[in-house]
Amino acid sequence: MAPLIEEAGAALADYVLRARPKVDSPYLFLSFTPPVAPFKCASPVSRIVRKRLRHGGVELGQVAGAHLLRHSLATQLVKQRRPINEVADILGHRSINTTALYVKVATSQLAEVALPFPGGVA
C-alpha cells in the first residue's frame, strides 16, 4: 500500500463522510446511477478520469483514463528507483511481467548502469 498525500486523504475522507452513497458495500467507489453498486468494469472510471483531466486543462492523447493513472504511477515509482516487485505489489500484479508492460525505463537510468564497450568507443 502506498501513502496518500494529505490532499488526497482529505478528499477521500470527505467523499466517504459526505458524498458516498449509503449502501452496504465493501467497495469504496460506487456508481451514483441507480441501482447504486460497484463499477462492473473500468470504462465508467476512465470516462470520469478523462473528464476531470480535460476540466483541469490536461491535453489528452489517445491513451487516457484509469490506465493513464496506473501507467503514470508506475513510471514515477521507477524514476524513484523503487524495486520492480514493489511496483508490482502497488499495482496489484501477480507477475512482474505484467508490471513491465506499464513501466518505461528512463534512458538516463540505463546509461548509469551500462558497461563500457569492449575495446573502447566505436
Secondary structure in CASP SS format (residue, H / E / C, confidence):
PFRMAT SS
TARGET T0000
AUTHOR 0000-0000-0000
METHOD secondary structure of the structure
MODEL  1
M C 1.00
A C 1.00
P C 1.00
L C 1.00
I C 1.00
E H 1.00
E H 1.00
A H 1.00
G H 1.00
A H 1.00
A H 1.00
L H 1.00
A H 1.00
D H 1.00
Y H 1.00
V H 1.00
L H 1.00
R H 1.00
A H 1.00
R C 1.00
P C 1.00
K C 1.00
V C 1.00
D C 1.00
S C 1.00
P C 1.00
Y C 1.00
L C 1.00
F C 1.00
L E 1.00
S C 1.00
F C 1.00
T C 1.00
P C 1.00
P C 1.00
V C 1.00
A C 1.00
P E 1.00
F C 1.00
K C 1.00
C C 1.00
A C 1.00
S H 1.00
P H 1.00
V H 1.00
S H 1.00
R H 1.00
I H 1.00
V H 1.00
R H 1.00
K H 1.00
R H 1.00
L H 1.00
R H 1.00
H H 1.00
G C 1.00
G C 1.00
V C 1.00
E C 1.00
L C 1.00
G C 1.00
Q C 1.00
V C 1.00
A C 1.00
G C 1.00
A H 1.00
H H 1.00
L H 1.00
L H 1.00
R H 1.00
H H 1.00
S H 1.00
L H 1.00
A H 1.00
T H 1.00
Q H 1.00
L H 1.00
V H 1.00
K H 1.00
Q C 1.00
R C 1.00
R C 1.00
P C 1.00
I H 1.00
N H 1.00
E H 1.00
V H 1.00
A H 1.00
D H 1.00
I H 1.00
L H 1.00
G C 1.00
H C 1.00
R C 1.00
S C 1.00
I H 1.00
N H 1.00
T H 1.00
T H 1.00
A H 1.00
L H 1.00
Y H 1.00
V C 1.00
K C 1.00
V C 1.00
A C 1.00
T H 1.00
S H 1.00
Q H 1.00
L H 1.00
A H 1.00
E H 1.00
V H 1.00
A C 1.00
L C 1.00
P C 1.00
F C 1.00
P C 1.00
G C 1.00
G C 1.00
V C 1.00
A C 1.00
END
